[in-house]
Amino acid sequence: MRNRPPDVARLASPMLRSRYGHSLVLAVLSVCGARTPAALGQDLPNFGASVEGIVDLADRCAGNMPGLASRCRELALTTLAIQQGVGLATALGSDNPGTASTLGKRLGAAPRISVALSAIGLPMQMPRIAVQSVRELTDEESFAVVGLRGTVVAGVVDGFQPAPALGGVLSADLLASYSLLRLPGGSGFSGASSGVGLGTRVGLLRESFTLPGISVSAVRRWHNDVQAGDLAGGNPGEVRMDLTVSSLRATVGKNWFVLGLMAGAGWDRYDADADVTVLQTNGNTSSTAGKVRSQRSLYFAGGWFNFLISQVSLEVGIAEGVSDPFTGRGGGYDPAERDWFASGAVRITL
């Protein structure tokens, strides 16, 4: 997105006005290893951002043919855009919507179970691959990615209680998820994308009447192949790739009767085996395969309403961009731009 995002402090204003607000946000940042910003309205720290394999993929795609350099750069950057767009849509912010605490167990050894269904939405940008000319390939394509994610969480370790009001220390949940994303055919995609995820959430502090809940989580997600562009349809190239997303999250939040608020920070790493096929100047086609990787930080905040055993929640967040690996490139797509995302969820806890 080209416009500068709104002030993060305004997004988190309900949390900041609370008794715990400012300290909760700072705690999340420190757990994730980020430098604390002097003011939340300033640029947030972008820790761990990097890109690997994109330049090498483009160079091997072009080979010794200078006429292929521009299209190979844009096709290689398409793999980066798919990593960050599809990867962000499946990972989102919090791994279990509507709570910052682990679930714990029921009376006895039975685990508590949580089931959530989330609606996903975010804007995505990439090189315009569904075109008929190389010149148009350097333009930017913008569209919306929407989808659904189902999440099941089970509390397996109740943790320790070193003091009467201090519980859930080193408690643990197991998480499983399934995502289904709509990728528009008009932007060059061959169909929808789906994936599964497995991970765990560890509680540092379970929420009580006086204290917030704090937890950290690690989840790994695997996607089926994503294809963009179609040489048979007259496009100058096509990309096919799988996708693996490794995510770390730290969340902190508190309930106030029917209302709850949460803030969090995280880090994503996107890995893929990419295959780029390009139409050469002599009319032949050539394919180049390679591994590509990128990683970046993100921040999110959300709120929810409690209805006995169910909750309705809304979450918004921002993911930092990464530097363009091609110096002096004149294409319209800029991977350094921030990405925004939003999700709404219904969750039932038993």
C-alpha positions as CSV (number, residue, x, y, z in Angstrom):
1,M,0.0,0.0,0.0
2,R,1.3,3.4,-0.9
3,N,-0.2,5.6,1.8
4,R,1.6,5.8,5.1
5,P,-0.3,3.8,7.7
6,P,-2.2,5.5,10.5
7,D,-0.7,6.1,13.9
8,V,-0.3,2.8,15.7
9,A,-1.0,4.5,19.0
10,R,-4.5,5.3,17.7
11,L,-5.1,1.7,16.8
12,A,-4.1,0.6,20.3
13,S,-5.8,3.5,22.1
14,P,-8.3,1.3,24.0
15,M,-5.4,-0.8,25.4
16,L,-3.3,2.3,26.1
17,R,-6.1,3.9,28.1
18,S,-6.4,0.9,30.3
19,R,-4.6,0.4,33.6
20,Y,-2.2,-2.0,32.1
21,G,-2.0,-0.7,28.6
22,H,1.4,0.9,28.1
23,S,3.2,-1.7,30.2
24,L,1.5,-4.6,28.4
25,V,2.6,-3.4,25.0
26,L,6.2,-2.9,26.2
27,A,6.2,-6.4,27.7
28,V,5.2,-7.9,24.4
29,L,8.0,-6.1,22.6
30,S,10.6,-7.1,25.1
31,V,9.5,-10.8,25.0
32,C,9.9,-10.8,21.2
33,G,13.4,-9.2,21.5
34,A,12.5,-5.9,19.8
35,R,13.8,-2.6,20.8
36,T,11.2,-0.5,22.6
37,P,10.1,2.5,20.5
38,A,10.4,5.8,22.2
39,A,6.8,6.5,21.3
40,L,4.2,4.1,19.7
41,G,3.4,6.7,17.1
42,Q,6.9,6.4,15.7
43,D,8.0,3.7,13.2
44,L,7.9,0.3,14.9
45,P,11.2,-1.7,15.0
46,N,11.6,-4.2,12.1
47,F,13.7,-6.9,13.7
48,G,15.0,-9.9,11.7
49,A,13.9,-8.7,8.3
50,S,15.8,-10.3,5.4
51,V,15.5,-11.8,1.9
52,E,17.5,-14.7,0.5
53,G,17.6,-16.4,-2.9
54,I,15.6,-13.9,-4.9
55,V,18.6,-12.4,-6.8
56,D,20.2,-15.8,-7.4
57,L,16.9,-17.1,-8.8
58,A,16.6,-14.1,-11.2
59,D,20.2,-14.3,-12.3
60,R,19.9,-18.0,-13.2
61,C,16.6,-17.4,-14.9
62,A,18.2,-14.8,-17.2
63,G,21.4,-16.7,-17.8
64,N,23.5,-15.1,-20.4
65,M,20.6,-13.3,-22.1
66,P,20.4,-9.6,-21.1
67,G,17.0,-9.3,-22.7
68,L,15.5,-11.6,-20.0
69,A,16.9,-9.7,-17.0
70,S,13.9,-7.4,-16.4
71,R,11.2,-10.1,-16.7
72,C,13.3,-12.6,-14.6
73,R,13.6,-9.9,-11.8
74,E,9.8,-9.4,-11.8
75,L,9.1,-13.1,-11.8
76,A,11.5,-13.7,-8.9
77,L,9.9,-10.8,-7.0
78,T,6.5,-12.4,-7.6
79,T,7.7,-15.4,-5.5
80,L,8.6,-12.9,-2.7
81,A,5.2,-11.2,-3.0
82,I,3.4,-14.6,-2.8
83,Q,5.4,-15.6,0.2
84,Q,4.5,-12.5,2.1
85,G,0.9,-12.1,1.0
86,V,-0.2,-15.7,1.3
87,G,2.0,-16.4,4.3
88,L,0.7,-13.4,6.2
89,A,-2.9,-14.3,5.3
90,T,-2.5,-17.8,6.9
91,A,-0.4,-16.8,9.9
92,L,-2.2,-13.5,10.8
93,G,-1.6,-12.1,14.3
94,S,-2.6,-14.2,17.4
95,D,-2.6,-18.0,17.0
96,N,-5.8,-18.4,19.1
97,P,-8.2,-15.4,18.5
98,G,-9.9,-13.7,21.5
99,T,-7.4,-14.6,24.2
100,A,-3.8,-14.0,25.3
101,S,-3.8,-16.9,27.9
102,T,-3.4,-20.6,27.6
103,L,-6.5,-22.7,28.2
104,G,-5.3,-24.9,31.0
105,K,-7.3,-28.0,32.0
106,R,-10.7,-28.7,33.4
107,L,-11.1,-30.3,36.8
108,G,-9.0,-33.5,36.8
109,A,-6.9,-34.4,33.7
110,A,-9.4,-33.5,31.0
111,P,-8.0,-30.7,28.7
112,R,-10.0,-27.6,27.8
113,I,-10.8,-27.4,24.1
114,S,-11.3,-24.2,22.0
115,V,-12.6,-24.1,18.4
116,A,-12.5,-20.9,16.4
117,L,-13.5,-19.9,12.9
118,S,-11.8,-16.7,11.5
119,A,-12.6,-14.6,8.4
120,I,-9.4,-13.2,6.9
121,G,-8.9,-10.1,4.8
122,L,-5.8,-8.2,3.6
123,P,-4.6,-6.2,0.6
124,M,-1.8,-7.8,-1.5
125,Q,0.5,-6.3,-4.1
126,M,2.8,-8.0,-6.6
127,P,4.2,-7.5,-10.2
128,R,1.4,-7.6,-12.8
129,I,2.0,-11.1,-14.1
130,A,-1.4,-11.7,-15.9
131,V,-0.4,-9.5,-18.9
132,Q,0.7,-10.0,-22.5
133,S,3.8,-7.9,-22.6
134,V,7.1,-7.6,-20.6
135,R,6.6,-3.9,-20.2
136,E,3.3,-4.4,-18.3
137,L,5.0,-7.0,-16.1
138,T,6.9,-4.2,-14.3
139,D,3.6,-2.6,-13.2
140,E,2.1,-3.3,-9.8
141,E,-1.0,-5.5,-9.3
142,S,-3.2,-4.8,-6.2
143,F,-6.0,-7.0,-5.0
144,A,-7.7,-8.4,-1.9
145,V,-6.9,-11.8,-0.4
146,V,-9.9,-13.2,1.6
147,G,-10.4,-16.6,3.2
148,L,-11.3,-18.6,6.3
149,R,-9.2,-20.2,9.0
150,G,-10.3,-22.9,11.5
151,T,-8.3,-23.3,14.7
152,V,-8.5,-26.0,17.3
153,V,-6.6,-25.6,20.6
154,A,-6.3,-28.1,23.5
155,G,-4.9,-27.2,27.0
156,V,-2.4,-30.1,27.8
157,V,-0.3,-28.7,30.7
158,D,-1.8,-26.6,33.5
159,G,1.4,-25.0,34.7
160,F,2.5,-23.9,38.1
161,Q,0.9,-21.5,40.6
162,P,3.7,-20.0,42.7
163,A,1.3,-17.6,44.4
164,P,-2.5,-17.4,45.0
165,A,-3.0,-14.8,42.2
166,L,-0.2,-16.0,40.0
167,G,-1.0,-19.1,37.9
168,G,-0.5,-20.8,34.6
169,V,3.3,-20.4,34.7
170,L,4.7,-22.7,32.0
171,S,1.3,-24.0,31.0
172,A,1.0,-25.3,27.4
173,D,-1.6,-25.6,24.7
174,L,-1.4,-27.6,21.4
175,L,-2.7,-25.8,18.3
176,A,-3.9,-27.1,14.9
177,S,-5.3,-24.9,12.0
178,Y,-6.6,-25.2,8.5
179,S,-6.7,-22.2,6.1
180,L,-8.4,-21.7,2.8
181,L,-7.6,-18.5,0.8
182,R,-9.2,-17.1,-2.3
183,L,-6.6,-16.0,-4.8
184,P,-8.2,-14.1,-7.8
185,G,-7.9,-15.7,-11.2
186,G,-8.0,-12.2,-12.8
187,S,-4.6,-11.4,-11.1
188,G,-3.0,-14.5,-12.6
189,F,-3.6,-17.2,-10.0
190,S,-4.7,-20.7,-10.9
191,G,-6.9,-21.3,-7.9
192,A,-7.4,-21.2,-4.2
193,S,-4.6,-21.9,-1.6
194,S,-5.0,-24.1,1.4
195,G,-2.7,-25.2,4.2
196,V,-2.5,-26.8,7.6
197,G,-0.6,-25.7,10.7
198,L,0.7,-27.3,14.0
199,G,2.2,-25.6,17.0
200,T,2.2,-24.9,20.7
201,R,1.4,-21.9,23.0
202,V,3.3,-21.6,26.3
203,G,1.8,-19.5,29.1
204,L,4.1,-17.1,31.0
205,L,1.2,-15.9,33.1
206,R,-2.5,-16.9,33.1
207,E,-5.0,-14.1,33.4
208,S,-6.6,-13.5,36.8
209,F,-8.9,-10.9,38.3
210,T,-5.9,-8.5,38.8
211,L,-3.3,-9.7,36.3
212,P,-3.2,-9.9,32.5
213,G,-2.5,-13.1,30.5
214,I,0.9,-13.4,28.8
215,S,1.9,-16.2,26.4
216,V,4.3,-17.0,23.6
217,S,3.7,-19.4,20.7
218,A,5.4,-21.2,17.9
219,V,3.5,-22.5,14.9
220,R,4.6,-24.0,11.5
221,R,2.3,-24.0,8.5
222,W,2.5,-25.9,5.2
223,H,0.7,-24.8,2.0
224,N,-0.1,-26.6,-1.2
225,D,1.4,-25.2,-4.4
226,V,0.5,-21.7,-5.6
227,Q,0.8,-20.8,-9.3
228,A,0.7,-17.3,-10.8
229,G,0.9,-16.6,-14.5
230,D,0.3,-18.9,-17.5
231,L,2.5,-19.1,-20.5
232,A,-0.2,-21.0,-22.4
233,G,-2.5,-17.9,-21.8
234,G,0.1,-15.6,-23.3
235,N,1.7,-14.3,-20.1
236,P,5.5,-13.6,-20.3
237,G,6.2,-16.0,-17.5
238,E,4.8,-18.1,-14.7
239,V,5.7,-19.0,-11.2
240,R,4.9,-22.2,-9.2
241,M,5.9,-22.6,-5.6
242,D,5.1,-24.3,-2.3
243,L,5.2,-22.4,0.9
244,T,6.1,-23.0,4.6
245,V,5.6,-20.4,7.3
246,S,7.3,-20.5,10.6
247,S,5.8,-18.1,13.2
248,L,6.6,-16.8,16.6
249,R,4.1,-14.7,18.6
250,A,4.0,-13.0,22.0
251,T,0.6,-11.8,23.3
252,V,-0.7,-10.0,26.3
253,G,-4.3,-9.2,27.2
254,K,-7.0,-8.8,29.8
255,N,-10.7,-9.3,30.2
256,W,-13.0,-6.7,31.8
257,F,-16.3,-8.5,32.3
258,V,-17.7,-8.8,28.8
259,L,-14.9,-6.9,27.1
260,G,-11.4,-8.1,26.4
261,L,-8.3,-6.3,24.9
262,M,-5.1,-7.7,23.6
263,A,-1.8,-6.6,21.9
264,G,1.0,-8.6,20.4
265,A,4.2,-8.8,18.4
266,G,5.7,-11.5,16.3
267,W,8.1,-12.7,13.6
268,D,7.4,-14.7,10.4
269,R,9.8,-16.7,8.2
270,Y,8.6,-17.8,4.8
271,D,10.4,-20.7,3.0
272,A,9.6,-21.9,-0.5
273,D,10.9,-24.0,-3.4
274,A,10.1,-21.9,-6.4
275,D,10.0,-22.7,-10.1
276,V,10.1,-19.8,-12.6
277,T,9.3,-20.5,-16.2
278,V,10.0,-17.7,-18.7
279,L,9.3,-17.1,-22.4
280,Q,12.7,-16.4,-24.1
281,T,13.3,-13.9,-26.9
282,N,13.6,-16.7,-29.4
283,G,10.2,-18.1,-28.5
284,N,11.4,-21.1,-26.4
285,T,10.7,-21.5,-22.7
286,S,13.1,-22.2,-19.9
287,S,12.5,-23.1,-16.2
288,T,14.6,-22.3,-13.2
289,A,14.2,-23.7,-9.7
290,G,15.5,-22.4,-6.5
291,K,14.9,-21.9,-2.8
292,V,13.7,-18.5,-1.6
293,R,13.3,-17.2,1.9
294,S,12.2,-14.0,3.6
295,Q,11.4,-13.0,7.2
296,R,10.0,-9.9,8.9
297,S,8.3,-8.6,12.1
298,L,4.6,-7.7,12.7
299,Y,2.4,-6.1,15.3
300,F,-1.3,-6.5,16.1
301,A,-4.0,-5.5,18.5
302,G,-7.6,-6.8,19.0
303,G,-10.6,-6.9,21.2
304,W,-13.5,-9.2,21.9
305,F,-16.9,-9.6,23.6
306,N,-17.6,-12.6,25.9
307,F,-20.9,-14.5,25.7
308,L,-20.7,-17.3,28.3
309,I,-18.7,-20.0,26.5
310,S,-18.4,-18.1,23.2
311,Q,-16.5,-15.0,22.0
312,V,-16.7,-12.7,19.0
313,S,-13.4,-10.9,18.3
314,L,-11.8,-8.5,15.9
315,E,-8.1,-8.1,15.2
316,V,-6.0,-5.7,13.1
317,G,-2.3,-5.7,12.5
318,I,0.7,-4.5,10.4
319,A,3.6,-6.4,8.9
320,E,6.8,-4.6,8.1
321,G,8.2,-4.8,4.6
322,V,11.6,-6.0,3.4
323,S,14.2,-4.2,1.3
324,D,14.1,-4.6,-2.5
325,P,16.9,-7.0,-3.3
326,F,17.5,-5.4,-6.7
327,T,19.3,-2.0,-6.5
328,G,18.0,0.6,-8.8
329,R,15.1,-1.4,-10.0
330,G,12.3,0.7,-11.6
331,G,9.3,-1.7,-11.3
332,G,6.1,-0.6,-9.6
333,Y,6.0,-3.4,-6.9
334,D,7.9,-2.4,-3.8
335,P,8.4,-5.1,-1.2
336,A,9.5,-2.5,1.4
337,E,5.9,-1.3,1.8
338,R,4.0,-2.4,5.0
339,D,1.1,-4.9,4.7
340,W,-2.1,-4.5,6.8
341,F,-4.4,-7.3,7.7
342,A,-7.6,-7.9,9.6
343,S,-9.6,-10.8,10.9
344,G,-12.9,-11.4,12.7
345,A,-13.5,-14.7,14.6
346,V,-16.1,-16.6,16.6
347,R,-14.6,-18.9,19.2
348,I,-16.2,-21.5,21.5
349,T,-14.4,-22.9,24.6
350,L,-15.5,-26.0,26.3
